[in-house]
Amino acid sequence: MAIALCRALSIPARYFTGYAYQLQPQDFHACLEAYIDGHWIIFDPTNLAPLNGLVKIANGRDAADAAVASIFGNAQGTGIAVDCQVVEDSFLPFKYKGGQKGVTFK
């Protein structure tokens, strides 16, 4: 919905799929990127994962362009193991937090 809203307002937007570090439980996560003032800026409408904790896998026009997996036929998943580690010990997660006077970082 957020991508459609951006596009309706003539703001270029694209689907973002990534792995969310510090999401409990850790899993893949869908967000969006909007092209604002010459830069692609990431937004997480769910506010479930820290924005600086997302590892980009792919982006595209929608989820069909950047699917994490496309399964055809009779397939059965037996397991998955993905690990994401912080390079620096001083990782401080930040999220958008709406305030009365606009968007602030927490």
Backbone as CSV, one residue per row, in Angstrom:
resi,resn,N_x,N_y,N_z,CA_x,CA_y,CA_z,C_x,C_y,C_z
1,MET,0.814,-1.189,0.000,0.000,0.000,0.000,0.861,1.257,0.000
2,ALA,1.943,1.231,0.748,2.805,2.411,0.812,3.447,2.701,-0.545
3,ILE,3.823,1.662,-1.277,4.395,1.856,-2.607,3.349,2.458,-3.537
4,ALA,2.135,1.935,-3.484,1.051,2.461,-4.322,0.752,3.916,-3.969
5,LEU,0.760,4.242,-2.693,0.508,5.623,-2.272,1.599,6.555,-2.790
6,CYS,2.853,6.148,-2.660,3.958,6.970,-3.180,3.805,7.198,-4.675
7,ARG,3.518,6.124,-5.394,3.388,6.242,-6.850,2.203,7.121,-7.227
8,ALA,1.114,7.052,-6.468,-0.052,7.905,-6.731,0.288,9.382,-6.519
9,LEU,1.267,9.648,-5.654,1.714,11.017,-5.391,2.898,11.416,-6.269
10,SER,3.186,10.601,-7.296,4.293,10.829,-8.230,5.663,10.758,-7.566
11,ILE,5.773,9.961,-6.507,7.056,9.703,-5.855,7.520,8.329,-6.324
12,PRO,8.645,8.237,-7.031,9.120,6.919,-7.450,9.357,6.029,-6.234
13,ALA,8.857,4.801,-6.291,8.998,3.878,-5.166,9.233,2.469,-5.695
14,ARG,9.983,1.690,-4.928,10.238,0.309,-5.314,10.209,-0.591,-4.085
15,TYR,9.932,-1.860,-4.342,9.860,-2.889,-3.308,11.281,-3.272,-2.881
16,PHE,11.460,-3.511,-1.612,12.755,-3.882,-1.031,12.556,-5.153,-0.234
17,THR,13.333,-6.172,-0.515,13.302,-7.375,0.310,14.692,-7.590,0.884
18,GLY,14.732,-7.913,2.145,16.021,-8.090,2.797,15.911,-9.011,3.990
19,TYR,17.035,-9.231,4.617,17.095,-10.008,5.837,17.193,-9.028,6.988
20,ALA,16.357,-9.198,7.985,16.278,-8.246,9.087,17.041,-8.744,10.306
21,TYR,18.176,-8.126,10.557,18.946,-8.403,11.764,18.182,-7.821,12.944
22,GLN,18.096,-8.526,14.015,17.404,-8.166,15.254,15.886,-8.239,15.148
23,LEU,15.340,-8.770,14.076,13.914,-9.058,14.029,13.717,-10.359,14.794
24,GLN,12.739,-10.403,15.671,12.513,-11.604,16.477,11.236,-12.284,16.072
25,PRO,11.245,-13.503,15.555,12.433,-14.267,15.191,13.053,-13.701,13.919
26,GLN,14.364,-13.929,13.729,15.050,-13.421,12.551,14.425,-14.023,11.298
27,ASP,14.178,-13.184,10.308,13.499,-13.648,9.103,13.710,-12.638,7.981
28,PHE,13.194,-12.979,6.810,13.196,-12.059,5.687,12.167,-10.965,5.961
29,HIS,12.368,-9.810,5.354,11.502,-8.668,5.658,11.284,-7.850,4.392
30,ALA,10.070,-7.367,4.211,9.724,-6.543,3.053,9.548,-5.093,3.483
31,CYS,10.145,-4.184,2.715,10.048,-2.742,2.972,9.888,-2.042,1.627
32,LEU,10.078,-0.740,1.615,10.058,-0.005,0.367,11.137,1.046,0.368
33,GLU,11.520,1.450,-0.819,12.434,2.560,-0.996,11.725,3.609,-1.837
34,ALA,11.847,4.866,-1.432,11.258,5.979,-2.174,12.387,6.912,-2.614
35,TYR,12.273,7.418,-3.833,13.286,8.319,-4.384,12.899,9.744,-4.019
36,ILE,13.592,10.284,-3.031,13.274,11.618,-2.512,14.535,12.468,-2.516
37,ASP,14.460,13.620,-3.137,15.552,14.588,-3.168,16.860,13.977,-3.669
38,GLY,16.754,13.136,-4.711,17.946,12.579,-5.331,18.527,11.343,-4.662
39,HIS,17.832,10.783,-3.663,18.341,9.617,-2.944,17.233,8.588,-2.752
40,TRP,17.600,7.301,-2.798,16.664,6.244,-2.442,16.686,6.092,-0.931
41,ILE,15.543,6.299,-0.302,15.423,6.240,1.156,14.540,5.060,1.518
42,ILE,15.000,4.248,2.468,14.260,3.056,2.868,13.241,3.397,3.952
43,PHE,12.072,2.770,3.839,11.000,2.923,4.819,10.476,1.541,5.191
44,ASP,10.193,1.347,6.450,9.593,0.107,6.937,8.242,0.460,7.551
45,PRO,7.156,0.318,6.796,5.843,0.674,7.338,5.453,-0.125,8.579
46,THR,6.029,-1.322,8.758,5.692,-2.134,9.928,6.443,-1.697,11.174
47,ASN,7.581,-1.036,11.000,8.437,-0.594,12.107,8.869,-1.766,13.001
48,LEU,9.072,-2.945,12.393,9.441,-4.137,13.161,10.946,-4.349,13.281
49,ALA,11.715,-3.805,12.355,13.156,-4.046,12.345,13.898,-2.723,12.281
50,PRO,15.081,-2.648,12.905,15.876,-1.427,12.781,16.303,-1.221,11.332
51,LEU,16.193,-0.015,10.848,16.507,0.274,9.450,17.972,0.028,9.126
52,ASN,18.855,0.275,10.064,20.266,0.019,9.801,20.636,-1.440,10.068
53,GLY,19.646,-2.280,10.335,19.866,-3.706,10.519,19.316,-4.533,9.372
54,LEU,19.007,-3.892,8.243,18.488,-4.610,7.082,19.611,-4.908,6.098
55,VAL,19.679,-6.151,5.662,20.638,-6.565,4.658,19.864,-6.770,3.369
56,LYS,20.134,-5.923,2.371,19.365,-5.974,1.122,19.660,-7.252,0.353
57,ILE,18.584,-7.920,-0.064,18.700,-9.081,-0.937,18.404,-8.650,-2.366
58,ALA,17.297,-7.935,-2.552,16.914,-7.496,-3.896,15.856,-6.407,-3.791
59,ASN,15.656,-5.710,-4.909,14.514,-4.805,-5.002,13.975,-4.854,-6.419
60,GLY,12.728,-4.419,-6.552,12.059,-4.436,-7.844,10.767,-3.655,-7.768
61,ARG,9.947,-3.787,-8.799,8.678,-3.053,-8.829,7.714,-3.536,-7.747
62,ASP,7.719,-4.838,-7.496,6.834,-5.422,-6.486,7.424,-6.742,-6.023
63,ALA,6.688,-7.473,-5.179,7.202,-8.725,-4.620,7.452,-9.783,-5.688
64,ALA,6.750,-9.727,-6.796,6.971,-10.698,-7.870,8.336,-10.500,-8.522
65,ASP,8.820,-9.263,-8.577,10.138,-8.981,-9.159,11.285,-9.415,-8.238
66,ALA,11.069,-9.364,-6.946,12.158,-9.597,-5.990,11.772,-10.643,-4.950
67,ALA,11.213,-11.742,-5.407,10.785,-12.795,-4.487,11.993,-13.459,-3.834
68,VAL,11.882,-13.784,-2.554,12.940,-14.497,-1.851,13.040,-15.913,-2.397
69,ALA,11.884,-16.502,-2.737,11.863,-17.856,-3.311,10.653,-17.988,-4.225
70,SER,10.843,-18.664,-5.326,9.739,-18.990,-6.227,9.703,-20.513,-6.353
71,ILE,8.627,-21.110,-5.909,8.528,-22.565,-5.878,7.425,-23.000,-6.826
72,PHE,7.766,-23.919,-7.709,6.807,-24.462,-8.659,6.746,-25.973,-8.461
73,GLY,5.563,-26.520,-8.562,5.421,-27.967,-8.443,5.325,-28.422,-7.005
74,ASN,5.553,-29.698,-6.796,5.417,-30.323,-5.491,6.753,-30.245,-4.753
75,ALA,6.940,-29.190,-3.995,8.186,-28.997,-3.256,7.890,-28.927,-1.767
76,GLN,8.862,-29.349,-0.982,8.699,-29.316,0.470,9.978,-28.773,1.090
77,GLY,9.853,-27.730,1.890,11.013,-27.169,2.566,11.430,-28.052,3.726
78,THR,12.730,-28.249,3.855,13.230,-29.081,4.950,13.997,-28.279,5.979
79,GLY,14.291,-27.027,5.688,14.978,-26.188,6.656,15.741,-25.071,5.974
80,ILE,16.075,-24.080,6.759,16.851,-22.953,6.259,17.681,-22.408,7.413
81,ALA,18.867,-21.979,7.115,19.734,-21.389,8.125,20.392,-20.149,7.520
82,VAL,20.040,-18.997,8.057,20.625,-17.735,7.620,21.191,-17.064,8.861
83,ASP,22.394,-16.535,8.737,23.023,-15.893,9.883,23.516,-14.519,9.473
84,CYS,23.308,-13.566,10.330,23.687,-12.189,10.064,24.439,-11.680,11.290
85,GLN,25.666,-11.230,11.095,26.484,-10.768,12.214,26.858,-9.302,12.037
86,VAL,26.983,-8.593,13.139,27.377,-7.192,13.130,28.901,-7.114,13.033
87,VAL,29.395,-6.225,12.176,30.838,-6.072,11.981,31.455,-5.306,13.143
88,GLU,30.754,-4.294,13.628,31.263,-3.468,14.719,30.510,-3.775,16.003
89,ASP,31.203,-3.707,17.128,30.564,-3.954,18.420,29.659,-2.808,18.851
90,SER,29.781,-1.664,18.213,29.032,-0.479,18.634,27.742,-0.283,17.833
91,PHE,27.097,-1.368,17.406,25.854,-1.267,16.630,24.743,-0.675,17.494
92,LEU,24.169,0.420,17.046,23.032,1.043,17.717,21.862,1.063,16.734
93,PRO,20.838,0.242,16.968,19.714,0.215,16.034,18.931,1.516,16.068
94,PHE,18.443,1.948,14.889,17.559,3.104,14.870,16.335,2.791,14.038
95,LYS,15.234,3.405,14.429,13.958,3.255,13.745,13.361,4.637,13.581
96,TYR,12.483,4.771,12.597,11.718,6.006,12.492,10.716,6.033,13.624
97,LYS,10.580,7.168,14.236,9.577,7.323,15.283,8.865,8.628,15.004
98,GLY,7.604,8.550,14.642,6.836,9.742,14.320,6.633,10.622,15.532
99,GLY,6.929,11.867,15.388,6.722,12.828,16.480,5.692,13.856,16.037
100,GLN,5.382,14.759,16.923,4.391,15.777,16.611,4.890,16.734,15.541
101,LYS,6.199,16.928,15.446,6.742,17.879,14.487,7.450,17.179,13.335
102,GLY,7.106,15.933,13.047,7.717,15.229,11.934,8.385,13.946,12.361
103,VAL,9.224,13.455,11.509,9.893,12.189,11.746,11.191,12.422,12.477
104,THR,11.411,11.652,13.535,12.658,11.719,14.286,13.251,10.319,14.353
105,PHE,14.517,10.233,14.703,15.159,8.941,14.851,15.224,8.585,16.318
106,LYS,15.050,7.319,16.604,15.115,6.853,17.989,16.396,6.091,18.167
